[in-house]
Amino acid sequence: MKINLTPLTTLLILFVCAFTNMACTAAQEPTATAVVETAPVHGDGDAGDDLCIWLHPTDPSLSTVIGTDSKFGIAVYDLTGKELFYHADGAKGMVDVRYNFPLEAQRVAIVAAGDKESNSITLYTVNPETRDLLDVSAREIEPGLTIYGTCLYRSEQTGDYYAIVTSQKGEVEQWHIFDNGTGKVDAELARRFTLNPEGPDPDYKIEGCVADDELARLYLAQEVAGRIWRVGAEPSESVEKPFLVDQPKADGGHTVADVEGLTIYYKRDGTGYLLASNQGNYTYTVYAREGDNKYLMTFKVTGSDSVDAATSDDSIDVVPIHLNDTFPKGLLVVEDGKNTNGGKAAHDNYKLVPWEAVAAIGSPALDVDTAWDPRKVGAKEDSTSDTPEQEGR
């Protein structure tokens, strides 16, 4: 959902800031600068939806941003923002990636995207030579809800992989995904619950979700209400008492609805950061990954000479490793729902920000840990190895 301020509302905000003692926090947030932007999505209006960063198995500079177009399909961009591939195969919404998924005696990257047109979960692998996506869904995997959000989880306890989908009524389904023996990926329902214990409720609309594979935590963004919740990610865990991570400023918290994208910055010692995008005022909130998810900071993504600022953001993703000279200490990517080109409105796109630009504006500064490599999660070899396992397909 895009938040649009009318000229009258904007004028009123400026009047209040200028002639009262009210704090205008939007102007006070520290900023990190986007240095690259992708080509615009193909669909117009509210089309840019979600993204994930795929890491090349041997050459990080060949990594890509996979971005969805909620009107038509899914695209692949390189680290300069150039569109490499586009698949007009349905209205794709949220998307996520995991590594070392076992398929046909190989370990591959698996990408899951929610298809809003067919109301199904689409599963892809990534060809490391071409960097293109290959649909490996065994069938149309249709959940028992209307898909709104999608994310992935790999269990350290069992090694199983799960696709998690959410709805605009606060429903959540967790599907175990697996090789069906023919080179395709199928799924079976592992658990189903509602964030509202009394059942489906439009006030509990959930789109953004992210799973912490190491700490076995699942985070859910209650979009319009501006709340972030945490439950156990294992399908056997109880969800009777979700933990409230944060809530709107009006309720004593730090978010500004709509709360949209969620992502996790991992560090080697089990710590790191949970990040959330606040579409209501174009900001991003940062929390400790561990413990009770202590609030740490709020920031904005501003533009540079060649890249405009990120506004009305639907989604967010981050990786900590060295990619290239432009992103030597990690990469943050955010969606821009009010993209401009030469000062004129353009189709949505995605903005790329060096992680160190975000880390430096924290007070105290956030950590930079380029040694944690998501490509090693689930690999057969020892996690301390310097070389990620080769991917097939």
KALIN-V772952 format. One record per residue. SS is DSSP state (helix for helix, strand for strand, loop for the rest). OMEGA is omega in whole degrees, -180 to 180 (none if undefined). Layout:
SS:OMEGA
SS:OMEGA
This chain:
loop:179
loop:178
loop:-179
loop:177
loop:177
loop:178
helix:180
helix:179
helix:179
helix:179
helix:180
helix:179
helix:179
helix:179
helix:-179
helix:-180
helix:-175
helix:-170
helix:175
loop:178
loop:-179
loop:180
loop:178
loop:-170
helix:-177
helix:-178
helix:-175
loop:-176
loop:174
strand:-175
strand:170
strand:-171
strand:172
strand:-177
strand:178
strand:172
strand:-180
loop:170
loop:-179
loop:174
loop:-176
loop:-178
loop:178
loop:-179
loop:-178
loop:-173
loop:177
strand:-173
strand:-174
strand:-179
strand:168
strand:-180
strand:176
strand:180
loop:178
loop:-173
loop:-177
loop:-178
loop:-176
helix:-179
helix:178
helix:178
loop:-175
strand:170
strand:177
strand:-175
strand:-178
strand:176
strand:-173
loop:175
loop:-169
loop:-173
strand:-174
strand:-175
strand:176
strand:-179
strand:173
loop:-174
loop:171
loop:-179
loop:-180
loop:176
strand:180
strand:-177
strand:175
strand:180
strand:179
loop:-174
loop:176
loop:-177
loop:-177
strand:180
strand:-178
strand:-175
strand:180
strand:-178
strand:170
strand:-174
strand:174
strand:174
strand:-177
strand:-180
strand:180
loop:177
loop:175
strand:173
strand:-172
strand:170
strand:179
strand:-179
strand:178
strand:178
strand:176
strand:179
strand:-176
loop:-179
loop:-180
loop:-176
loop:-179
strand:178
strand:177
strand:-178
strand:-179
strand:160
strand:179
strand:175
loop:-175
loop:179
loop:-180
loop:-175
loop:179
loop:178
strand:176
strand:179
strand:-180
loop:178
strand:180
loop:-177
loop:170
loop:-178
strand:-174
loop:178
loop:179
loop:177
loop:176
loop:-171
loop:174
loop:179
strand:-179
strand:172
strand:-178
strand:177
strand:171
strand:-178
loop:174
loop:-179
loop:-173
loop:-174
loop:-180
loop:178
strand:-177
strand:167
strand:-177
strand:180
strand:-178
strand:-178
loop:178
loop:176
loop:178
loop:178
strand:179
strand:173
strand:-180
strand:-175
strand:175
strand:180
strand:-172
strand:174
strand:-179
loop:176
loop:-180
loop:-177
loop:178
loop:-178
strand:178
strand:-177
strand:174
strand:-177
strand:179
strand:175
strand:178
strand:177
strand:174
strand:179
loop:173
loop:-176
loop:-180
loop:177
loop:-178
loop:-175
loop:-180
helix:178
helix:-178
helix:180
loop:-179
strand:170
strand:-177
strand:174
strand:176
strand:179
strand:174
strand:-174
loop:-178
loop:-177
loop:178
loop:179
strand:176
strand:-180
strand:-177
strand:179
strand:175
strand:-161
loop:-173
loop:180
loop:177
loop:-179
strand:175
strand:-177
strand:177
strand:174
strand:175
strand:-177
loop:178
loop:-177
loop:180
loop:-175
loop:179
loop:177
loop:-176
loop:-178
loop:178
loop:179
strand:179
strand:-180
strand:-179
strand:-178
loop:-176
strand:177
helix:-179
helix:179
helix:178
loop:180
loop:-173
loop:-176
strand:173
loop:-177
loop:4
loop:170
strand:-170
strand:-173
strand:175
strand:175
strand:-177
strand:172
strand:-178
strand:169
loop:-174
loop:-174
loop:179
loop:176
loop:-179
strand:-173
strand:167
strand:179
strand:179
strand:176
strand:-180
strand:-174
loop:-176
loop:178
loop:173
loop:180
strand:179
strand:178
strand:-176
strand:-178
strand:172
strand:179
loop:-174
loop:174
loop:-178
loop:176
loop:179
loop:176
strand:-177
strand:-176
strand:172
strand:179
strand:175
strand:173
strand:-179
strand:-179
loop:176
loop:-178
loop:-175
loop:-176
loop:178
loop:-178
loop:176
loop:180
loop:179
loop:-172
loop:176
loop:-168
loop:-172
strand:173
strand:-177
strand:170
strand:-174
loop:-167
loop:175
loop:179
loop:180
loop:-178
loop:179
loop:-179
loop:-174
loop:-175
loop:178
loop:-173
strand:170
strand:176
strand:180
strand:176
strand:176
strand:-178
loop:176
loop:-178
loop:176
strand:176
strand:-176
loop:180
loop:-180
strand:180
strand:179
loop:177
loop:178
loop:172
strand:-177
strand:-177
strand:-178
strand:-174
strand:174
strand:-178
helix:-178
helix:177
helix:176
helix:-177
helix:-174
loop:-175
loop:175
loop:178
loop:5
loop:-178
loop:175
loop:-178
loop:172
loop:-179
loop:-176
loop:-175
loop:179
loop:-172
loop:-179
helix:179
helix:-179
helix:-179
loop:-179
loop:180
loop:-180
loop:-176
loop:-179
loop:-174
loop:179
loop:180
loop:-179
loop:-175
loop:177
loop:179
loop:179
loop:177
loop:175
loop:176
loop:none
